[in-house]
Amino acid sequence: MTTAEPQVRWLVLVVKVPAQPSKHRVAIWRELRRIGALSLSQGLWAVPDVPAFTEGIGRVLELTERAEGEAISLRADGRAPADAARLRALFTEARSDDWAEFLADCAKFEAEIAKEIRIGKFTLAELEEEEQSLERLRRWHRDLTARDVFGTPEAAQAGERLKVCAAVCEDYAERVFAALHGGGQDTS
């Protein structure tokens, strides 16, 4: 048996909340999804037991208490190495899906700016909207990076793609500035 990958402990949450009102269940579900928890079964979630998840787990426990529900948190490492490897693989697969969605949004961002350049829409309002979209991508990237504790292959690609998005936005900002200040515009 090799020890190439360190054994990771997991935090397993068993969450039970009353069915009504549903807003509590939805709030807890959203928070668990936001932090990247792995759904194992209805009301059963897992995250690596590392500091990156501490704050989010605290919010889940608080939301559960507010809903007059019950939560049990257990530390686990798998009965056998295959169990731990399976949890890790499932978690990594979920992070890969997150990165794929992020990369798709980067492509949409780039296409949106290309469209604005193509139609010659060089306004401050549009620039502000694009800068807000870029900031959303940056926040999302930070959040995904924080919860990608095993380092999926897509993470490096996403970092490079975010740099491209920033460069595209900077180019667009320069075009807006030139258009607004009479410097003309190069739409090529």
C-alpha positions in Angstrom: 0.0 0.0 0.0 1.4 3.4 -1.0 1.0 6.6 1.0 1.0 9.0 -1.9 -2.1 10.8 -0.7 -2.4 11.7 3.0 -5.4 10.3 4.8 -8.1 13.0 5.1 -10.6 13.1 7.8 -14.2 14.0 6.9 -16.9 15.8 8.8 -20.2 14.1 8.2 -23.4 16.1 9.0 -26.7 14.5 9.7 -29.3 17.3 9.4 -33.0 17.0 10.3 -35.4 19.9 10.2 -39.2 20.1 10.2 -40.8 19.9 6.8 -42.6 23.2 7.3 -41.9 25.9 6.8 -39.8 24.9 3.8 -37.7 28.1 3.9 -35.5 26.6 6.6 -34.8 23.4 4.6 -34.0 25.5 1.5 -31.7 27.9 3.5 -29.8 24.9 4.9 -29.6 23.2 1.5 -28.3 26.4 -0.1 -25.7 26.9 2.5 -24.4 23.4 2.2 -24.3 23.7 -1.6 -22.6 27.1 -1.3 -19.8 25.7 0.8 -19.4 22.7 -1.5 -20.7 20.0 0.9 -21.1 16.6 -0.7 -24.6 15.2 -0.5 -24.4 11.6 0.5 -28.2 11.0 1.0 -31.2 13.1 2.1 -30.0 15.0 5.2 -26.5 13.5 5.1 -23.6 15.6 4.0 -19.8 15.4 4.1 -16.9 17.9 3.8 -13.2 17.4 4.4 -12.5 18.2 8.0 -10.2 21.2 7.2 -10.4 24.9 8.3 -11.8 26.0 4.9 -15.2 24.6 5.9 -15.4 25.6 9.5 -17.3 28.8 9.1 -19.8 27.4 6.6 -20.5 24.4 8.9 -21.1 26.8 11.7 -23.7 28.6 9.6 -25.4 25.3 8.8 -25.6 24.4 12.5 -26.9 27.9 13.3 -29.6 27.6 10.6 -30.6 24.2 11.8 -30.9 25.4 15.3 -33.0 28.4 14.2 -35.3 26.0 12.3 -35.7 24.0 15.5 -34.1 21.0 13.8 -31.3 18.7 14.8 -27.8 18.3 13.5 -25.2 15.8 14.4 -21.6 16.2 13.2 -19.3 13.2 13.1 -15.6 12.9 12.2 -14.9 10.0 9.9 -12.1 8.7 7.9 -13.6 5.6 6.2 -13.5 2.1 7.5 -11.1 1.1 4.7 -8.8 3.1 2.4 -11.2 2.5 -0.4 -14.0 4.3 1.5 -11.8 7.4 2.0 -10.7 7.2 -1.6 -14.3 7.0 -2.8 -15.3 10.1 -0.7 -12.3 12.0 -2.1 -13.2 11.0 -5.7 -16.8 12.1 -5.2 -15.8 15.4 -3.7 -13.2 16.0 -6.5 -15.8 15.2 -9.1 -18.1 17.8 -7.6 -15.3 20.4 -7.7 -14.6 19.5 -11.3 -18.3 20.2 -12.1 -18.0 23.5 -10.3 -14.9 24.5 -12.3 -16.6 23.4 -15.5 -19.5 25.8 -14.7 -17.1 28.6 -13.9 -15.2 28.1 -17.2 -18.5 28.2 -19.1 -19.3 31.5 -17.4 -15.9 32.9 -18.3 -16.7 32.0 -21.9 -20.1 33.8 -21.6 -18.3 36.9 -20.2 -15.8 37.0 -23.0 -18.6 36.5 -25.6 -20.6 39.4 -24.0 -17.7 41.8 -24.3 -16.9 40.7 -27.8 -20.6 41.4 -28.7 -20.4 44.9 -27.2 -17.2 45.6 -29.2 -18.8 44.3 -32.4 -21.8 46.5 -32.0 -19.8 49.5 -30.8 -21.4 49.8 -27.4 -18.8 51.8 -25.6 -20.7 53.3 -22.6 -19.7 53.8 -19.0 -22.9 52.0 -17.9 -21.9 48.9 -20.0 -18.4 49.1 -18.7 -19.6 49.2 -15.1 -21.8 46.2 -15.8 -18.9 44.2 -17.3 -16.7 45.2 -14.4 -19.3 43.9 -11.9 -19.5 40.7 -13.9 -15.7 40.3 -13.7 -15.8 41.0 -9.9 -18.4 38.2 -9.6 -16.2 35.8 -11.4 -13.3 36.8 -9.1 -15.3 36.1 -6.0 -16.6 32.9 -7.4 -13.0 31.8 -8.3 -11.9 32.7 -4.7 -14.8 30.6 -3.3 -14.1 27.6 -5.5 -10.3 27.8 -4.8 -11.0 27.7 -1.0 -13.1 24.6 -1.2 -11.0 22.8 -3.8 -8.9 21.3 -1.1 -7.6 18.4 -3.3 -6.6 20.6 -6.2 -8.6 19.4 -9.2 -6.9 19.7 -12.6 -9.4 22.3 -13.8 -8.3 24.8 -11.1 -5.2 25.9 -13.0 -7.1 26.3 -16.2 -9.7 28.4 -14.4 -7.0 30.7 -13.0 -5.6 31.3 -16.4 -9.1 31.8 -17.9 -9.8 34.4 -15.2 -6.7 36.3 -16.2 -7.9 36.3 -19.8 -11.3 37.7 -18.7 -9.5 40.5 -16.8 -7.4 41.3 -19.9 -10.5 41.3 -22.1 -12.3 43.6 -19.7 -9.3 45.9 -19.5 -9.2 46.1 -23.3 -12.9 47.0 -23.3 -12.3 49.7 -20.7 -9.6 51.3 -22.9 -12.0 51.2 -25.8 -14.8 52.9 -23.8 -12.3 55.5 -22.6 -11.2 56.2 -26.1 -14.7 56.4 -27.4 -15.8 58.8 -24.7 -12.8 61.1 -25.0 -12.9 61.4 -28.7 -9.9 59.1 -29.3 -11.9 57.1 -31.8 -12.3 53.4 -31.5 -10.6 50.4 -33.0 -13.3 47.7 -33.2 -11.0 45.1 -34.7 
